[in-house]
């Protein structure tokens, strides 16, 4: 198993927690994992080299964005947005925009009173989901701003579900008689123009219906996109619709969900399949034809999934352990009780393991076909694709943060910079790395190249 070179890391640095949104074979040879004693020896050697006159890599150019505790930060493409719920004196949260990678101030607006739940950049528009009365549990107030100057383009009550492959927004509008807290709510699915809010087409959805989408995002920083809607109705009728036009592509009558309190009927699109989860079985249908591909026994109380995991399907067991399914047949490709989590990061299949009580998760690259460990990456506060490589960020106990680049051809690592005064919450765009600083401001570092 290959060893990730961590000898460049400073003494006292400790792995930070892996963020929930975590998103190649190693060169042949005999290698051993880095053990604590060996790692300590390597650190002593590196520090000795630094003391002798070999410096760490040159720091990246840095800029600072003012922010406060409780601020919401969202960076995407050429923009960073900071929402401060406390700074405005006019009753609502303040939204400030900065151009990346230099973090130049762009525009600043005051929003109506209410909690800001999320921000998303879609094309040339910024979407804000706000909750004017969060305790009432109502749907969001969706506010759409022009990203160039912060002017409000339109707003309305709706929840954003996905973004269509053509850039349209897929919204959910609750029915007028819907009551907060009610499950399987009725409503209307609407596909709208992001620039004007004009409805391109709409579809009434009855209570108990389950809409799902063929979501895909090759770039984990890009908005989730979809081109197909699969709507499962309470009667058992399933419709496949083109999201761009609303046209029905295929309909099939399936057995309706069984009645009773023990019903565990769900449905989702995963790995190019329409997957139906029932009390004791998982059944997969091909898309768009809805032809039955396979059905296998399942135990929902013991195992969660399967869900999309790269080109295959994965599931998690309630205690610990994972299983990888062959999407073509439904057969178990391999399973392993060692892992506490598994997901696809770019083209890599990554699993997590908790080293012990109170320890953070260590990441491992696996062979999707066999589950064999290809590389031990260690623990990272951020691990994400960057161009043809991967970038890892580790937060040190000495308030220094280590930024390391991984080559997926060999999974060797290279220290690219060391940052100081960082408290955590790092993120990456195509041109900049941003992290929360000790004073709650946002440090922005221009990526080289």
Secondary structure, 3 states (H helix, E strand, C coil): CEECCCCCCCCCECCCCCCCCCCCCCCCCCCCCCCHHHHHHHHHHHHHHHHCCCCCCCCCCEEEECCCCCCEEEEECCEEEEEECCCCCCCCCEEEEEECCCCEEEEEEECCCCEEEEEEEECCEEEEEEECCHHHCCCCEEEEEECCCCCEEEEEECEEEEEECCCCEEEEEECCCCCCCCCCCCEEEEEECCCCCCEEEEEEECCCCEEEECCECCCCCCCCEECEEEEECCCCEEEEEECCCCCEEEEEECCCCCCCCCCCCEEEEECCEEEEECCCEEEEEECCCCCEEEEEECCCCCEEEEEEECCEEEEEECCCCEEEECCCCCCEEEEECCCCEEEEECCEEEEEEECCCCCCEEEEEECCCCCCEEEEEECCCEEEEECCEEEEEEEECCCEEEEEEEECCCCEEEEEEEEECEEEEEEECCCEEEEEECCCCEEEEECCC
